[in-house]
Amino acid sequence: QSQLSQALNGLSDRAKEAKEFLVQLRNMVQQIQENSVEFEACLVAQCDALIDALNRRKAQLLSRVNKEHEHKLKVVRDQISHCTVKLRQTTGLMEYCLEVIKENDPSGFLQISDALIRRVHLTEDQWGKGTLTPRMTTDFDLNLDNAPLLQSIHQLDFVQMKVSSPVPAPPILQLEECCTHNNSATLSWKQPPLSTVQVEGYILELDDGNGGQFREVYVGKETMCTVDGLHFNSTYSARVKAFNKTGVSPYSKTLVLQTSEDTQSEEQTLPFPVPLERSQLRRMSPFSSTLNLQPSFPGRSYFELRSSAHQLSLHSSLQSLNSAGCNFDTQGTPYSQLGKFDIKKMVAVAWFSFDPASAHADIIFSNDNLTVTCNSYDDRVVLGKTGFSKGLHYWELSIDRYDNHPDPAFGVARIDVLKDAMLGKDDKAWAITEGGITKGATVGVLLDLTRRTLTFSINEDQQGPVAFENLEGLFFPAVSLNRNVQVTLHTGLPVPEFYASRSAMP
């Protein structure tokens, strides 16, 4: 009896635990149902938000199609009206000529025949090449690329959000890899050597160059980033933090950077060799009201060969450029033929592209915003991202396509220049409109803000300077064109010899 009683007590405890477990399971059933309803509602809301965004985008795209439709109709109707008027005038002249031919008085006929013949020839010439050619095609040059979106929709899935690791440690800025060039800054960082926490990415922040609030300028997995578009002669503060699924790390230490004072040519004596490999990297466009971001290649900094000594604002960057075994060159002379302190005449050059943010909506960009054309027959203006207030600056534009009407215009402009008129039609732009260019030609533009001149060349044939008068402020490279023209911008170029010799004259 005693043994049975003890066994029953143990079984009773198990039965009690089973009852409590059943209550827990029943509560789980209710919780699962509640969570399912909540999760379904959240999923429906997320999908509805995607559908709403797609519908808004659909409306925007339809609006663009509508504009293209209205534009085509306007061009064709204008051509119909113009052709109708000319045809009416031509028909009237023909009827008048037929009546004159019937004139029986020879002397009266001779008095008006010469003038009438000239008028007939003139009218015939007005129906010359291109007059009876449609100015507009019936096709709509709009192709919707929905493949990436469809692929994203097919890949849409749930992500498990589980805490599997602590937040990362603060990144360490690698001072030997950080430097500035012109109005660009390259920053490099790494995780602490003993850190084993997984990192999914980094957030780089810069202030506004005037002690203002920090803002995010890069989010990604790279550990090196070049930030273009900074203001000249400004002091920026930079910091970086890491993140993973768990959260965000504290900030790194703050680094202070100084951009260049200007981009004027000058003679400098540099107490260190400049590695050639640092001038091989592709640049993104500098100087704009917004920052343009481009991750760098690990282990290299964007320091151009043609750098002035004052552009090295960080003492650490001097150490990184003094590494042994670097191959370098200056104006074609090998370092072995120069003294260690004999690198001279290094010219600071600006790199930039066209700026979609300030351009007219009809401008079409390609080739990393270095090539532009237009979807309108009217002149439209596009500016470069770099603004200049002093110094000597040179860039070129190659003519990729040109149908001889109308002429494009090249020059410089204020940021608030008219974007829907030919460059130079208002007092905010200075430009050259050249009808002598052809497809494949190269237009050079030299902006000399010391002498206050703007000089042009076509295929290295100088066209003459255009003088500024008592103007101060910021000037942006500018082009106006229509759909018959396509140009490609080339920057970061030294001043050609035929310009340089002129600039050296007193």
C-alpha positions, 0 to 999 in steps of 0.5 A: 500500500505504501509503495502504491501510494508513493507511485500514485503521488508521482503520477498525480504530479505528472497529471497536474503538470499535464493539465497545466501544459494543456492550459498553456497549449490552449493559450498558445492556440489563441495567441497563434490565432491573434498573431496570425490575424495581426500578421496577415493585416500587416502583410496586407498593409505592406502589399497594399502600400506596394500596390499604391506605390505602383499605381502612383508610378503608373500615373506618373508614367502615363503622364509622361506618355501624355506629355509625349503625345501632346508634344508630338501632336503640337509639332505635327499640327504646327507643321500642318499649319505652316505648310498649309500657309505656304501652300496657299501662298504658292497656289495663289502665285501659280494662279497669278502667273497663269493669268499673266501668261495669258496677257496679250500685251507684250510690253506689259508682260515684259514689265513684270516678267523678270520680277515674277520669275525671281519670285517663282524661283524664290518660292520654289527655293523655300520648298527646299530640302527638309520642308516636306519632311515630317519633323516628328515621328509617329513612334513613341520612344518610351520603353518600360523596363519592368524586368528588375521590378518583376524579379524583385516581386518574385524574390519577395519573401519573409525575413527572419528577424532574430537576435543572434549577436551583439551590436558591432564595436565602433569602427576605427578610421584608418588615418593613413588612407584618408585624404582630400583632393580638390573638393573631394574627401576619401575616408577609410575605416575598419573593424577593431582587430579583435572584434568577432561580431558580424557586421552587415554594413556601415553608415558614414556621416558628414556635417555641412562644412560649417559646423552644422548637423551631421547627415548620412552620405553613405550606407553600404558594405564598403570600408572606403568611400570617396565623397565628392561635391564638397565646397572648396576651402571648407572644414568638414567633420566625418564619423562612421558607425557599423550596424547588423541585425541587432542594432547600430554601433557607437560612432567612431572618433570624429575626423576633421578634413580641410578641402582645397582653397581653390583649383588654381595652377601653381608651382609647388615643391612637394617633399614626397613622391606621389604614387602614379597608381593613385591617379588611375582610379575613376572619378565621380563628379565633385561640387554640388549642393548635394553630395555624390557618393562613390565607394572607392577601391580598397587599399587606394585613395583618390589622390590625383597626380596633379595635386598641389601641396596645400591639398594634403590637409591630413598629416597622415596622408603625407605618410601614406604617400611616402611609402617605399617602392611607389612608381610615379611620374610628373610631366613625362619625367621619371622620378629617377631623373629628379631630385626628391624635392623637385616635383614642380608645376603640379596643376590641380584639375577639377572632375565633374559630370552633368547634374540631373538635379538642376537640368531641365526635365527634357534632358536625357542622361547616360554614361554616368551622367557624362553624356546628354541629349534631349527629348525635345526639339526646343533648346534645353539647358544642362549644367555641370556639377562643379561650380567655380569662383576663381582659378583656371579651368578647362573641359571639353565636349565631344559632339556624338550626334549633330543634325545641323539644326539648331546649333548647340551652345557651350559656356558657363552659367549661374545656377538659376539660368533659364533651363528652357531657352538657348544658353545666353538668352538671359543675363545668367549665362555666357556662351558661344553658339557655333554653326561650324561644328560637325559630328565628331568635333571637340569643343574646348572651354577655358574658364579663366576667372583671374583674367575674367575671360571665357575662351573656346576652341573647336578641334584645337582651333581657338575661337577667341575670348569672351570677356566678363565684366565685374562679375563675382560668384559661382559659375557652372559649365553649361550646354544647351541642346535639343534632340538633334544633338548629343554631347559627351563631357570630358573633365580633369584635363590639363590646359592645352598648350595653345591655351597655356601659352596664351595664359602665360602672356602678360 
